[in-house]
Amino acid sequence: MSLPRPLLAILTSSVLMNCGLAAAQQTYPNRPIRFIVPYPPGGPTDIIGRTVNERLGQRLGQPVIIDNRGGAATVIGTEIAARAPADGYTLLLATITTLAVNPALKSKLPYDVQRDFAPVSMLATQPYLLVCHPGVAATTVGELVALAKSRPGKINFGSAGVGAGAHLAGEMLKHMAKIDVVHVPYKGSSPAMADLMAGQVSYMFGGISAVFPHVQSGKLRALGVSTEKRSVALPHIPTIAESGVPGFATNTWNSLVVPRGTPAAIISRLNVEVGAILSDPGVRERMQKQGIEAAPSSPSELAAYIKVEMARFDQLIKAIGLKTD
């Protein structure tokens, strides 16, 4: 029995399409890959991206080119990635701000992080380091809290901008310690850090790799790390939870995602390669020296983690009444 011509044409087209897709996956990658980092060059996120991209290019046999698209709390670079073809040739280094904070903070985003992106792997986690200007009369977190309570509305803290992960860490401290302090947002961590060292703001949270060199030089004073456990890189610095604010725990994290619809075989290949890179002792040691912990995961583990973090920051932002639009 012969099939009707219309049905035969549809079946033939479907077979050819599937064959073409299979062939594309087998030859992936056959051209350079764009790796969007939604921050300017030089920061901790960019450092992680460059640590991964060079080795990923070597393993895939094609250049993986960093494309820094900073601005708007990662929204600019993230939108570019969301609109890219789902073919494995556009990767996004997504952060806590990208995937957990912005969806809770901004009612209007030009994309939906759950609808428009597919998880590949967690890349790294890093504690925030709470630092203050040496002129602040506090050498511990407990003393900083006591100082803030004695001077309500007079102590301020800086951040890279409203909605940045470090800003939310500051809001979490304010909320949990029940202190009345003033947030001073900047357009990036560098100007915030400059004003902190100049004494224009009293304290701030920052990634260890960015702020600890200033602690070593004596320009800043370290008060505590933000995670539940002490940092392997800085074991002598107590956690915020053990030194004044019980239960306080947060960190910054970076992950790899791709546009939703990217073939599963390509996601699996990328996951395997990233896992191998982040399991390399040399890579782990290099990251650890900067206070960064390599943290490869499966796509499903990353998806579950993102949901937990989204819920956590949604709850915090509602509790403090923070919205940017």
C-alpha positions in Angstrom: 0.0 0.0 0.0 1.4 3.4 -1.0 1.1 6.4 1.3 -0.8 9.5 0.1 1.6 12.1 -1.4 1.0 14.8 1.2 1.7 12.4 4.1 4.7 11.0 2.3 6.1 14.5 1.9 5.6 15.3 5.6 7.3 12.1 6.7 10.2 12.6 4.3 10.6 16.2 5.5 10.6 15.0 9.1 13.2 12.3 8.4 15.5 14.8 6.6 15.1 17.3 9.4 16.0 14.8 12.1 18.9 13.5 10.1 20.2 17.0 9.7 19.8 17.7 13.4 21.6 14.5 14.3 24.4 15.4 11.9 24.7 18.9 13.3 25.0 17.4 16.8 27.6 14.9 15.7 29.8 17.6 14.2 29.3 20.1 17.0 31.0 22.4 17.2 32.2 23.3 13.7 32.7 27.1 14.2 33.6 29.5 17.0 31.3 29.7 20.1 30.2 33.0 21.7 30.3 33.1 25.5 28.4 36.1 26.8 29.5 37.5 30.1 27.0 40.1 31.3 29.6 42.2 33.1 32.5 44.4 32.1 36.0 42.8 31.9 38.0 42.4 35.0 35.6 41.5 37.7 35.2 38.2 39.6 32.5 36.9 37.1 34.8 37.8 34.2 37.7 35.9 35.8 35.5 32.8 36.1 34.4 33.1 32.5 38.0 33.4 31.2 39.1 30.5 33.4 36.5 28.3 31.7 36.5 29.6 28.1 40.1 29.0 27.2 40.0 25.4 28.4 36.5 24.8 26.9 37.8 25.9 23.5 40.7 23.5 23.8 38.4 20.6 24.7 35.8 21.4 22.0 38.4 22.1 19.3 36.9 25.5 18.5 37.5 29.0 19.9 35.2 30.0 22.7 35.1 33.8 22.5 34.2 36.0 25.5 31.7 38.7 24.7 31.4 41.1 27.6 28.0 42.8 27.6 27.8 44.6 30.9 25.0 46.9 32.1 21.5 47.0 33.7 22.4 44.4 36.4 23.1 41.8 33.7 19.9 42.4 31.8 21.6 43.7 28.6 23.8 40.6 28.1 21.1 38.2 29.2 18.6 39.6 26.7 21.1 39.1 23.9 21.6 35.5 24.9 17.8 34.9 25.2 17.3 36.1 21.6 20.2 34.0 20.2 19.6 30.8 18.1 19.3 27.7 20.3 22.1 25.9 18.5 24.8 25.6 21.1 26.9 28.5 19.6 25.8 31.0 22.3 26.5 30.4 25.9 25.6 32.7 28.9 27.5 33.0 32.1 24.5 33.6 34.4 24.9 34.8 37.9 22.8 35.0 41.1 21.7 38.4 39.9 20.6 37.1 36.5 18.7 34.0 37.6 17.5 34.6 41.2 17.5 38.3 42.1 16.3 40.0 38.9 13.1 37.9 38.4 12.1 38.8 42.0 13.2 42.4 41.8 12.0 43.5 38.4 8.4 43.1 37.3 9.3 43.7 33.6 12.2 41.7 32.1 12.6 41.3 28.3 12.9 37.6 28.9 11.8 34.9 31.3 14.7 33.1 32.8 12.8 29.8 33.2 11.1 29.9 29.8 14.0 31.2 27.8 17.0 29.4 29.2 18.2 25.8 29.7 20.6 25.0 32.5 24.0 23.4 31.7 26.1 23.4 34.9 26.9 25.3 38.0 30.4 26.8 37.6 31.4 28.3 40.9 30.4 29.7 44.2 32.0 32.4 46.2 31.3 33.9 49.7 30.9 37.6 50.1 33.3 39.2 52.4 31.9 42.0 54.6 34.5 44.7 54.8 34.5 48.2 56.4 36.7 51.3 56.2 39.4 51.2 58.9 38.1 54.4 60.4 34.8 52.6 61.3 34.7 51.8 65.1 34.1 48.1 64.6 36.4 45.1 64.3 33.7 42.4 64.4 30.3 42.0 62.9 28.8 42.3 66.4 30.5 45.6 66.9 29.3 46.9 63.5 25.7 45.9 64.4 26.0 47.6 67.8 27.4 50.7 66.2 24.6 50.9 63.7 22.0 50.5 66.5 23.6 53.3 68.4 23.4 55.6 65.4 20.1 54.8 63.5 20.1 56.1 60.0 23.6 57.4 60.2 25.7 54.4 59.0 25.7 53.6 55.3 26.8 50.8 53.1 27.7 50.7 49.4 27.0 48.3 46.6 27.5 47.8 42.8 23.9 48.9 42.3 20.3 48.2 43.3 19.6 44.5 42.9 23.2 43.4 42.8 23.8 40.2 44.8 26.0 42.1 47.3 23.3 44.7 47.7 20.9 42.0 48.7 23.4 40.6 51.1 23.5 44.1 52.7 19.7 44.1 52.9 19.7 40.7 54.4 22.1 41.8 57.1 20.0 44.9 57.7 16.8 42.8 58.0 18.2 40.0 60.1 20.2 42.3 62.5 17.3 44.8 62.7 19.5 47.8 62.0 18.6 51.1 60.4 21.3 51.8 57.8 21.3 53.6 54.4 22.1 51.9 51.1 24.2 53.9 48.7 24.1 52.3 45.2 26.9 52.8 42.7 27.2 52.0 39.0 29.5 49.1 39.5 31.7 47.6 42.2 34.8 49.6 41.4 33.4 53.1 42.2 31.7 51.6 45.3 35.1 50.2 46.4 36.8 53.5 45.7 34.4 55.4 47.9 34.6 52.8 50.7 38.4 53.1 50.8 38.0 56.9 50.8 35.6 56.7 53.8 32.5 58.0 51.9 30.6 54.8 52.9 31.1 52.7 56.0 31.0 49.1 54.7 30.0 46.8 51.9 29.9 43.2 50.8 32.1 42.0 48.0 33.5 38.9 46.4 36.7 37.7 48.1 38.7 37.9 45.0 37.8 41.6 44.6 38.1 42.9 48.1 40.6 40.8 50.0 43.7 42.4 48.3 42.5 45.7 49.8 42.3 44.0 53.2 45.8 42.8 52.8 47.0 46.3 51.9 45.4 47.7 55.1 42.9 49.9 53.1 39.9 47.9 54.3 39.1 45.8 57.4 37.5 42.3 57.0 34.7 41.6 59.4 33.2 38.3 58.3 32.4 35.9 55.4 28.8 35.4 54.4 28.5 31.7 54.0 27.4 29.1 56.6 31.0 27.8 56.9 34.3 29.6 56.9 36.0 30.1 53.5 38.7 27.6 52.7 40.7 30.5 51.3 40.3 32.6 54.5 39.8 30.2 57.4 40.9 32.8 59.9 38.0 35.1 59.2 34.8 34.1 61.1 31.4 33.8 59.4 28.8 36.5 60.0 26.6 33.9 61.6 29.1 33.0 64.3 30.2 36.6 64.9 27.0 38.5 65.5 24.0 37.5 63.2 23.0 33.9 63.8 21.5 32.2 60.8 22.9 34.6 58.2 24.1 32.7 55.1 24.3 33.8 51.5 26.9 33.6 48.7 27.3 34.6 45.1 27.3 32.0 42.3 27.9 31.6 38.6 26.4 29.1 36.2 26.4 28.2 32.5 23.1 28.3 30.6 22.0 28.3 27.0 18.9 29.4 25.0 16.0 27.1 25.6 15.6 24.6 22.8 19.3 23.9 22.5 19.5 20.2 21.6 19.9 17.9 24.6 23.0 16.2 23.1 24.8 19.5 22.9 23.8 20.4 26.5 25.1 17.0 27.6 28.4 17.6 25.7 28.9 21.0 27.3 28.1 19.6 30.7 30.6 16.9 30.4 33.4 19.2 29.2 32.7 21.9 31.9 32.6 19.2 34.6 36.0 17.9 33.4 37.5 21.5 33.4 36.2 22.3 36.9 37.4 19.0 38.3 41.0 19.7 37.1 43.2 20.2 40.2 45.0 23.1 38.6 41.8 24.9 37.8 40.4 24.3 41.3 43.6 25.5 43.0 43.7 28.6 40.8 40.1 29.4 41.7 40.5 28.6 45.4 43.4 31.0 45.8 40.9 33.8 44.9 38.2 32.5 47.3 36.2 30.9 44.5 35.0 27.3 44.8 34.6 25.3 41.6 31.1 23.7 41.7 30.2 21.6 38.6 26.7 20.1 38.6 24.2 18.3 36.4 21.6 20.4 34.5 18.9 19.1 36.7 20.8 20.0 39.9 21.3 23.5 38.6 17.6 23.8 37.7 16.6 22.8 41.2 19.1 25.2 42.8 17.9 28.1 40.7 14.3 27.4 41.9 15.4 27.4 45.6 17.3 30.7 45.1 14.5 32.4 43.3 12.1 31.6 46.1 14.6 32.7 48.7 15.2 36.1 47.1 11.5 36.6 46.3 10.8 36.2 50.0 13.5 38.6 51.0 12.6 41.2 48.5 8.9 41.1 49.6 9.9 41.3 53.2 12.0 44.5 52.7 9.6 46.0 50.2 12.2 46.4 47.5 11.2 46.9 43.8 13.0 48.7 40.9 10.0 49.1 38.6 
